[in-house]
Amino acid sequence: MSDKSGISLVAEQLTKTVSSGDEPLTILKGVRLQIKQGESVAITGASGSGKSTLLGILAGLDLPTSGTIRLLERELTTLDEDQRAAVRAEGVGFVFQNFQLLPGLTALENVMLPLEIRVRSDVRPEIEALRLLTAVGLENRVHHYPAQLSGGEQQRVALARAFAGQPQILFADEPTGNLDRTTGTQVEDLLFQLNEQSATTLVLVTHDERLAQRCQRRLQMTDGVLSEPEVQ
């Protein structure tokens, strides 16, 4: 799946409203966004501003109340859950703050999982998973389970898994939020190194000012409204 226009994602007039007691709560208010192939974009904002909700909708994990999203040439709002899952499996990677590794699988098996789901004849899942774990410095931890790994090691496994299958776009939700500063910096370096090597579009949500500044573009979410601050 490749977008000849050079655009990975377009969102138009996204709103998200949920029930909250007697009154509906509007989380997103007319969000518009366009992201080019290979671009790195940070979405910042206070807790509760709607940025994680937006990320989930952009990735097709949830649907907006109104508006449209075109992700990798597919109009997500016209697809059912199975169809959106197929789009994600084919071209999308994820990195989450709480890692979301499967506890019953080793590091190697966690990274192999998306490779086995995508079933590419030119890729042997175990060999590719070993290559990715070596790339993030975990070649000696491949048979360890998540509970046997530090937080930084778990996030590096999550990065290797996210880049398995060479996704066209990667979504990251507070990828360094649960890590200390030194480990967080190491994970940041790996994230951008893998991003550059794979020419993957990167969209991340973060409170980390240093991480946001490393992206090519920065967007601000304030009470459900997305804006692009002027460059000083």
Protein Blocks (a to p, Z undefined) as FASTA:
>chain_A
ZZfkopabdcehiacdddehjbccdfbghiacdddehiacddeddehilpmmmmmmmnop
accfbdcddeehiafklpcfklmmmmmmmmpccddfklopafkbcfklmmmmmmmmnopa
kbcfklmmmmmmmmnopammmmpcfklpcfklmmmmmmmmmmgopiabdcdehkllmpcf
klmmmmmmmmmmmmmmnopacddddfblklmmmpmbdcddeehiacddddZZ
